[in-house]
Amino acid sequence: MERSFAELVAEADAASVEGWDFSWLAGRATEERPSWGYQRAMSARLARAWAALDIQTGGGEVLAGAEKLPPVMVATESWAPNVAKATELLHPLGAVVVADADEPPLPFGDAAFDLVTSRHPVTVWWDEIARVLRPGGTYFSQQVGPASVFELVEYFLGPQPEEVRRARHPEDARRAAEAAGLEVTDLRAESLRTEFFDIGAVIYFLRKVVWMVPGFTVEQYRDCLRELDELIRAEGAFVAHTTRFLVEARRS
């Protein structure tokens, strides 16, 4: 039997959004994956490293999926619930989790790591990344690109100005990395189809990815959610496009 708007809203609004695990969305939303396979590529680099740092690790789920961690493995995270979750998940694997505000400086000495990784960082402090990398060390990251899932963002917030739509452009990352003294050795970008199959999936996504619609609450957007619920029921899904880019940079 088809579930009502109220049932879907109540379920999604009560769901835990701790960590960076999106398994709650299984069967309710899909996102095409980038062709480069970030976790597999990250895992291969970690297996060759001696000392590595994973910045903004979230709940540690991505790092925990690596086949082999280096002898020295450190992860940073700023949000207290994620710090606790990442500690529980990563400590048994030999990784240390450091609670660290998402602002410079990183709490590590110069040239401390031969590999720095980060999946979907909110901010990137390129000068700090360059500082903690050893000569010859590498930064490897998958990041959110410009206007990602903006079909959904603009459904709630209306058309966004061009400077907002262009933010997080991969070429800006290249320039910032080079300005910090790093050599960009790989830079790739893709647009990926994303589908939401019920309004609960939309609510859960916006509660978890808080920067999409800042300050999002069900009560504030209830009328908009009801309209979107009707659209999804009529069309079968709400389609958006996620943008991702891969950047790898080396300290000379």
Order of alpha helices (4+ residues) and beta strands (2+ residues): alpha-beta-alpha-beta-alpha-beta-alpha-beta-beta-alpha-beta-alpha-alpha-alpha-beta-alpha-alpha-beta
